[in-house]
Amino acid sequence: MEKVVRTCARMAKDEAGSTAIEYALIGTLVSVAIIVGAIALGDQLGVMYSDLASKFK
């Protein structure tokens, strides 16, 4: 049991893992923002091209 406690204490002091997790979370948030923006832009472009196409008919 003492070995488990020492291992947990050592892991709590190690900041390299937490830094990697923070960068992963930032990357995930940026990815989600890009996806949401692309979806919104895609919808707007679809409406714009549909309006343009209807004017040529």
C-alpha positions in Angstrom: 0.0 0.0 0.0 2.9 2.3 0.7 4.2 1.8 -2.8 0.8 3.0 -4.2 0.9 6.1 -2.0 4.4 6.9 -3.1 3.5 6.4 -6.8 0.5 8.7 -6.5 2.5 11.4 -4.7 5.2 11.2 -7.4 2.6 11.5 -10.2 0.9 14.4 -8.5 4.3 16.3 -8.4 5.0 15.6 -12.1 3.8 18.5 -14.2 4.7 17.1 -17.6 1.6 15.0 -17.8 -0.7 17.9 -16.9 0.9 20.1 -19.5 0.3 17.6 -22.2 -3.3 17.3 -21.1 -3.7 21.1 -21.2 -2.3 21.3 -24.7 -4.6 18.4 -25.8 -7.6 20.3 -24.4 -6.6 23.5 -26.1 -6.2 21.6 -29.4 -9.6 20.0 -29.0 -11.2 23.4 -28.4 -9.5 24.9 -31.4 -10.7 21.9 -33.5 -14.3 22.3 -32.3 -14.2 26.0 -33.1 -12.9 25.3 -36.6 -15.6 22.7 -37.2 -18.4 24.9 -36.0 -17.1 27.8 -38.1 -16.9 25.6 -41.2 -20.4 24.3 -40.7 -21.8 27.8 -40.3 -19.9 29.1 -43.3 -20.9 26.1 -45.4 -24.6 26.7 -44.6 -24.3 30.4 -45.5 -22.5 29.6 -48.8 -25.2 27.0 -49.6 -27.9 29.6 -49.2 -25.9 32.2 -51.2 -25.4 29.8 -54.1 -29.0 28.7 -54.1 -30.2 32.3 -54.3 -27.7 33.0 -57.1 -28.8 29.9 -59.0 -32.5 30.8 -58.6 -31.8 34.2 -60.2 -30.4 32.6 -63.3 -33.4 30.3 -63.9 
